[in-house]
């Protein structure tokens, strides 16, 4: 059943147990905010005097895109807006629905507007899942004003939505809900006699409150479900009071909710924090973000791939063995699996975090840019293949230019002063040696050899 299914009269279905004798909705559904005053969090959007709050007050709502992490209240806020401005509320899930369902909503909206002038808000959940053609199908209906779009996405809209759609919508970013927001809703559920648990005498210990709010990880639905389980599974004392202790709270919500979507922007944010912590040589922070990724369900092999890249990109020649160490750790992980595999992830992570750092390997991209922009110049004649040049030189009756090549191993320290780049680039320098670890020693020794040769 749609949470916001309408009665034939056009109003929203009551969520009051007293009006519905067969009431069986979970607490989290019953406590979903019905007005802006009940909405928790996102003060930067709906707080006093904020833009979205002013738009709701005036009743002038354009098409909106809500961008934020899971459980930040995108769906609830869209529902609240529709109720505040007394608009028809229609829901489409971009994973399950497509253009056919969109047409049905548009037809219904046209009839409703002609009948009583009522505005229709179309909420498209996970709108980033729609392809370009599906997103484009919205455009004429937004321009005609038949529907007002509220799209919800967990992915960066500038990458996942087409520009024509973005240009017709106002973008609002929602932040993760805080522990304070969760506690507010828990307290409200305990006091609300109509939709919540206020008709029961319940005493919740302070540490039990803290546990439910903290373990919910900003997910109000998760916290309310746990509170309901705790209440329904507890036996009242002789006076009819239900006591929720820390032990009961722990049994009701046993695993902390980790706010993480391994397929969305959060995945890349966490990966970025992980890499930057290793680059900053902070092993504790690197372990923290790596564990956050693992708890969120990330593939350990993805983490190893990131460490492989890091071993060359950020450690590089400062510690050439880094890539070998990471490779050995991954092979050990593949042989042992979890949970012992955590040792190998930790081994690689801690090693890379403490390695001397060098990003000199980036020189290859500078050279690549040079070639793409200016093309490849001629090879100095003495660097060309001797055998390949031999026949041509004999035929033309000229000296084989390859004979002028100076063989480094025939000179002291296996080095001789010789130009290897094309004439146009002979003074060009792309590689900049790092100043740490093995690379610094190699570079110092190499400069000494060159200076002696000169």
N, C-alpha and C positions, 0 to 999 in steps of 0.2 A: 504493500500500500504506500502511495506517495505521502510523505509527511505533511505535504501542504495540499492534499487533495481537496477539491472544493465540493460544497454541497450544491444542489441545483439552484439554490437561491443566489449563488455567486459569492457567498462568504466563505471564510476558512473554517475547516472542521474544528470543532471545539476540542481543546486538549485538557479539559477539566474532567476528572473522574466522576464528579458528582452529576455531570450532564450525560455521561456515558456509562450505563450500568455494566457493560461488558468491557470496561476499560482494562487494558493490559499493556499499555505502552511502557517502556522502560523509563526510569527516572530521567535519564539524559535527554530523552525525546520530550518528555513533559515539560522539562525546565528550559527548553530552547527559548531564548528571548523573543518576546512578542512585540516589544517596543524598543526604541532607542535608549530609554532610561534603564532597561534591563540588560542592555548589551554590555559585556565586560571586555575591557582592553581597548586597544587602538585609539587611545586618547588623542594621538596626533592627527587623527582623521575625524573623529566624531565628538571630540571634547568641545567644551563651550567656545563658540566663536570660530571653530575650525571649518575648513571649506566644505567638507561633506555634510557636516551638521547644518551649515547655512543653506546648502542646496536642499536638504530635506525640509527645513523650516519653510522655505519658500515654495516647496512642491515642484520646483523646476529641476528635473533630473535628466541629464543627457546620458548617452551610452557610456558605460564605465568598464574598465578592466581592473579586477582585483588580483594583484600579484603578491604571493606570500607562501610561506611553508605550510604543509598540511596541518590541520587543526588550529589554524589561526583565526577562523571565524568568517571565512569568505562567503560560504553558503548562508550562514545565519545572518550576516549583515545584509545580503541581498534580499532575504526574506523580510527582514525588519524594514528596509527601505520601502518595499512594496506595500507593507501594511501601513506605514506612516503616511504614504501619499495615496493610499486607498486604490492601488492599482491591481489589476489581474496579474497573478504570478504563475508563470509557466517555466517548467524545468526540462532541459535537454542535457543528457550526458553525452559528451563528445566521443566517448569510447564505444557506446552502444548505439547512438542515434546519428542520423545523417540528414541529408537534404530533404528526404521524404517527411521526416518528423518536423523539420523546419517549416515546410510548406503547410503542414497541418496547423501549426501554431499560428502562422501568418493568416491563414483563412479564418481561424477562430478570432484572431485579434481584429481583423477587418469587420467581421460581423458584430463584435462587441462594441467597436467604436461607432458603427452606424446605429446600433441599438440604443446605447446610452452614453456614448462619448467616453467610455472608460478606457484608461490607459493600460497597456499590456507591457509588463516587464518580462523579458525572456532571459532566464538564467542559464548560461551554457557552462556546465562544469567541465573542467579540464579542456578548455577550449584550444589549448596548444595541440591537442590530439587531432584536430581537424586539419586536413590538407589545404592547399592554396585554393582549390576550386570550392571547397566547402566554406571556407572563410569568405571568399568572394561572394558567395551566394547570399551572405548577410547584408552586403552593402546597399542594394537598392531598397531594402526594407527599412534600413536605418535612415536613409536619406528621405524616404517618404514619411517617416514618423509613425508607421504602423506599429512598430515595436521599438522598445527601448532595451538595448542589450546590456546585460551585466555578465561579463565573462570572468571566469576564475581560472587561474593558472598557477602552477608551482614553478614554472620555468620562466626564464627571462623573456618577457614579451618582445623585446627588441630582436631576439633571435628566433622565437617560435611563432610570432604572428606577422602577417603580411602588412606592409606599410599602409596600404589604403584603409585597412581596418583600424590600425593604430591612430591614423590621422583623424578618424571619426569618433574616437573614444578618449575619455580622460582616464589617465592611469593613476591608480592608487596602490601604494605598496603597504601591505599589512606585515606587522612584526610578530614574532613568536609571542604567545601569551606567557605571562609571568606567573610565578608561584602566588603572588598577591591576587592576580585575577582568578586563579583556580580556587583559592581560599574564599574569595568573595562569592563564587557560585556555590561552593559547598555550604557556606553559611546560609545563603539564600534558600537552598533546597531544604535545609533543616527547619527553616522558619515558615516556608510557604505551605499553608494548610490546604490550598486549593489544588496545586499541581505537584507539590513536593511532599516532604515527610513531616510537615508541621503538625499533622493530626496525631502524631505519635510523640511520646515523651522520650527524648533521646539525649543522652549525655556523651559527648565525644571528648576524650582526653586530649590535652593540648599537643602531646607528642604524637598522638594518632592523627590529628589534624595535619601536623607538619609532614608526617609520613605520606599521607594520601596526596597532599599537594606536591611534594617533592617528587615522588615516584611517578606521578602522572606526566611529568616532563612537559608541562604546558598544555596538555590535552584535557580539556574540561570534560569531554564525554567519558574519557577513561576514568577520571577521578569520580564522577557522579555514578558511573556503573559500579565502581569499587565500593563507594559509600552505600549504595543500595544493597549490594551483596552482604556487606557487613551488617546492615540493619536487619535484613530478612533472615540472616543465618544466626542471629543472636536471640537468646531467650530472655524475655523481660524478667526483672526481679519481682519480688512479692508485691511491690508497690506499682508494678506495671511499667517501670522505667527500663529502657534499653541502654546498656553501657557499652561503648565502643572503646576498647583499650588499644594500646599500641600493638599488642599481640594479634588482636582481631584485625586491625588495619593491615598488618603485615601479611596475614593470611588472605586478605581480600585483594591485595595488589602486590604480587610477589616479585614482579620484574619491572624495573624502571623503564618507562617509555622513552626511547631515544628518538628525538626529532631529526629524522634523516631519511632522505629519499635518494636511494642509490642510482636513480635514473634521471634525476633532475638537477637543478642548480646547486642544491645542498651538497650533492656528491662532489661537484667541482670545488665548492667553497672549502669543504673539509680536506680534499686532496691538496688544495693550494696551501692551507694552513699547515698541513703535514710537511710538504716540501719546503716551505719557507722556514719552518722550525729547524729542519735538518740543515738548511743552508745557513741559518743563523747560529749553528752549533749549539742548539739547546736540546739535549737528549730527552729531558723530561717532557717538554712540550711536544716533541716529535712522537714519543710513546703515547702521549695523551690523545693526540689527533688520530694516530694510527688505530688506537683502540676504539675511538669513537666510530671510525669507519667500519671496523670489524663488527661492532655491536649493531651498527645500522644494516648489516647484511652484505657489506661489500665483499667481493671475491678477493681472497688473499693473493691470488695470482695477479690481480690488477695492482695491488700494492707493491708486489715484487717488480712488476714492470716499471712502475714509477721509480723504484729504487735503482733499477738497472740504468734508466735514463739519467738519474741523478749522479750515479757513479761516474759517468763520463762528462755530463754537462757541468756539474758543480764541484766534483772532486778532481776528476780528470787526471792530469799528469802529476798533480801534487802527491797523489798516492795511486799509482797505476794498478796496484793489486785490488783496489776497491771493487772493481767489476767482477773479479774472480771470487772474492769473498761473497758477494751478493749471489752469484751464480751457484756457489756451493751451498749457500743457505736455502735457496729455492729447491735445489735437488734434494737436500735433506728433508725439506718440508714435504715434497711430493712423495717421498718414501715413508714418512712417518704419519702424516696427516695431523688432524687436530685431536686433542688439545695440545699435545706435545709440540706441534708445529709452531706454537706461539713463541717457543724459545728461539727458533730460527728467524722468525720475523723480528723479534727483539734484537737478536744478534746483529742482523744486517742494519737495522735502524740505528742502534746505538753506535755501531762502528762508523757508519756514514756521518752521523752527527758530530763525531769527534775527530774525523779525518781533517787534515789540512785541506783548504779549498782552493780551487782554481777553475776558472771558466774559459781558459784559453782555447779549448776545443771549438768554441764558437767561431774561430777563424775560418772554418770551412764555409760558413754561411756568407762571410764577407767575400771570400774568393768566388763563391757561387754567384753572388750579386754582380761582381765585376764581369764575369763571363757572360751572364744573361744580358747585362746592359751594354757591354762593349764588344762582345764576341771574343773568340779565341785568336790570339796573335800567332805569328809565325814562330816555329821552333828554331832556335839557334842551330845552324847547320851541323856543328860538332856534337850536338846531342842526338842527332838522328841515327837510325840504325845503320851500323857499318856495312853489313851484308847487303841491305836493301840499296844503299847508296853506291855500292861497288860497281854494279853493272852499268848504272847510268853514268858514273864518272869515267869508266873505261870507254863507253860508247862515245862520249863527248870529248874524250881526250883531256880531261881536267883532273885536278887532284881530288881525291875523295875527302870531302870536308870532315867526315867522321874521324879521320886520322888526327885531327887537331884536338880531339877530346883528351883531357888530362885525367888520368886514372888515379883517384884519390889514394888507393892502397899502395901506390908507388911513391908516396910522399910521407914525410914525418907525421906521426899522429893520425895517419889515414885521412888527411885533409889537404886540399890545395885551393887557393883562391881562384874561383872560376864562376862565370855568370851562368845561371841556370834559367832565369826568367827571360821572356822575350825582351828585345831592346827597348821597346816602349814602356816596359814595366820594370826595368832593371833595378830601380831604387824603391820599388813598392814594398811595404811591410804590412802584412795582415796579422801574423802571429805575434802576440805579446805574451811573453813568458810570465807565469805566475811567480809570486815571491815566497811561496810557502812549500814545505815538504820536499819531496824528491825532485820536483820540477825545478825548484830554485837551485838545488845542487847540480842537476844536469846542465842547466843554463850557465851557471858559473864556470863549470868545468869546460863547457863548450867554448865560452868566450876566451878562456885562458889559452885553449888550443889555437883558436883563430888569431889571437894576438901574437903568439909565438910564431905562427906561420907567416904573418905579415912582417 
